[in-house]
Amino acid sequence: MKLDILAIGVHPDDIELSCSGTLLHHIALGHKVGLLDLTRGELGSRGTAETRDEEAADSARIMGALVRENLRMADGFFTHNEENMRSIAQVIRKYQPEIILANALSDRHPDHGRAAKLVNDACFISGLLKVETTDGDGKPQKHWRPKALYHYIQDHNLEPDFVVDISPYIDKKEELILAFKTQFYTPGQTGPKTPISGKDFFEFLRAKARTYGRHAGYDYGEGFNVSRIPGVRDLFDLN
């Protein structure tokens, strides 16, 4: 299956929190979207790796993503090495996405920035003819490099290079996030208090989407950074 967009997050729920409105918009436009989690989020204070697996699958189903895979790297301890680069490259070559969305270039959680660099480099080696990988049946894969890699903004309020209008999808985005019911506020939920488990966290998310939307004249937006300067074919395509 060839995808138009592959969204990659180091933890299950990274994608939902930071770029799911953008994905919902492109799914509505008819684009094929898939999701890749690098770890199972096993170091999270609430829930377990098993519950995160179930929640991630539920969210992908609600979103309408065609696939969701998990590479089971070590949460908090994964390294930038050949093995992990090749694992990501295998998925890129498998689905041949035109666009990849990845973690923030820098952020409060150190995994986010490390994952951004890891995915960036995996995209590069995935396009090299002499880097050999195989599919699940042991067959050689064809090299593939996405046309674009964009980094979604996460906890830190980074200055966006561009903003996507997610105004029609803000409620659905919250539904996707709440699929991770062990991580976020639900009435009667027990567990340790974390920066994202309070009821007020969704007020913060809405305010942040308001702030990024304001940059571009939208009610709600999601911000992205680029790792290379994008080209523009037509000035009239820019808002």
N, C-alpha and C positions, 0 to 999 in steps of 0.2 A: 504494500500500500504506500503510495506516495502522498506526503503531507504538504500542505501549503505553509503551515506554521508549526514549529515544534517549540513548546515552552518548557524550559528546564528550570527546576528549583532544587536547591540543595536539601531542603526539608519539605516534606509534605505540608502543604498550606502556604508555602512561599508564593506560589503561583496565584492562588486564590486571593491572597491579601494584596498583591501588588499589580497584577496584570490581567485578572480574570474578566474585568469589564471590557478590556480590549479584545480578549479572546471571544467573549460573547458577541461583540459587535461583528467580528469577522466570521464567526460561525453563521450569524444571521445573514451575512452577505453571500453565504454559500461556500466559504473556504473550509478546507479540511484541516482540522486542528488535532494535535496530539500532545501528550504531556509526559515528561520524564522527571522523576525524582532521583536524586543521587543517593540519598540516605533514607532510612525509615524514621528518622527523627527520634531515635531510641533514647537520646539523652534528655528529651523534654521532661519537665517537672510533672506534667499531668498525663495520664493515660499511659499506654504501652505501645511498643512497635506494632503489635497485632491490631490494637484498636485504630492506630493511625493508618494501617493498611486498609482496613474496612472503610474508614472515613474518606480516605483518598479515592477509593473506588466509587463510593456514593457521590462524591463531589463531581468526579469525571462524568458519571452518568447524568447527573442533573445538568451539567454544563453542555453536554452533547459532544464531548471530545471523543474521537474515534478510538484512541488507544491511550493507555497510561502504563508506563513501565517504571520499575525501580531497580537501580544498579546496586543497591545494598552496600554502598561504601560506608566507612566508619564515621558515624555522626561525631563531629567535633575533632576527629583525629585523621580524617582523610588527608592525603598528601598529593602534591602536584608531581606525579610520577608517570612513567611510561604506561604502566598498567591501566591507570585511571583515564589517561588520555585516550588510549586505544579503546577502552570500554565505551566512552562517549562517542568516539569516532564510529564505532560499529553501529550504534543507534542512528547516528546521522546518516550513514551510508544506507542503512536499512530503509529509512523513511524519506530520504532525499528532500528535506524541507527547503523551501525557498528562503524562509525567514526563521531565525531562531531568536527567542526571547530568553534572557538569562538574568541571574542575580545582579544586584547592585554592585557597582564598581568599588564602593566602600560603604561600610555600614557598622552599626553597633555590634552586631554578631560577627565575629571574625570569620566564620564559615562563609558568609555571603561574599565578601571580597575575594577570598581564595577560590570559591566556586566560579566567580566571574572570570578570573584569569584562567582557570582550568578549562572552562568551556570555550573561551576565546582561542586558546592554543589547540584544543581538540578540533575546533572548526578548521583551523589552518592545516593540521596534519591530515584531516579527513580528505582534503583536496589534493594531497600529494600522491602521485602515481606509484612511487616506490615504497609507500607505507602499506603493507599488506595486512588485511584483516579478513576474517571469514564470518559467514552467517551461522545461524544455529544448526545448520546441516553440514557445516564444514566447507561450504562452497566459497570461493573467493568473492569478495565484494568489490563493486566498482567504486572508484574514488568519487567523492562528491563534496563540494564546498558550497554552503548557503550563499545567497546573494547578499544577505545582510544579517548582522547580529546587533540586536538592541538590548540594552540593559535596563530593566525596570527599576524604579526607585522604591526603596523599602522604608526602613524606620527613619533614617536620617533625611532631613529635608534638603536634598541636593537640588541644585538648579537644573531644571530639565532642558534638554536640547530640543525636544518636541513634546507635545501633549496630545493625547487621543481623547476624543469626546466619548464619555461613557454615561452621559446623562440618562439615556433610556434604560440603562442596565444596572443602576446603582442598587436597586432593591434585590435583583437577582444575584448580584455580587455578594451581598450580605447573606443570602440563602446558601451560596456555595461555601462561604466561610463557616457558617453555622453547621455545615455538614460535619465539621471537625468538632463534634459536640464535647469531647473531653478537653479541648483546648480553650474554648471560649465560653462566655457566660450563657448559661441556660438555667432557668429557675430550678432550685433544688439540687443543682450540681455541687458536689463536694470535691475537695482537693486543695492543694497548696495554692496560695495566691501568687499570681505571676503578673508581669506587666501587660499581658493581653487577656487575662481572665475576668476582668471587671466589666460590669455593665457599661461603664463610661467609655470603654475602648471603641465601641462602634460610633460614639459621638466624635471621637478623635479621627476615625477613618473617614467619616463623612466630611469633617472639617478639612482634612487634608485633601480629599478629592475636590472640595470646593475651591481650595487655594490653588491647586494645579489647574483646575478648569478656568479659573479667573484669568490665568496667564493668556489663554487663547480665546476667551469670550464664551466659554461653555459653563453650564451649571455645575457639572462634575467632570473631572478629567483624571487620567493617569499619566504620569510623567516618565519619560525615558531619556537615557543618555546613550550616546553613540561612541563606539571605539574608533571609528574612522569617519571622516567628513563625508556625508552623503551627497550624491549629485542630484541636480534638479533638471529635468528635461523641459518643464513648462512652468513659468512663474505663476500662471493662473491656477495651477494645482495647489498652491500654497494658500492657506487661510490667513 
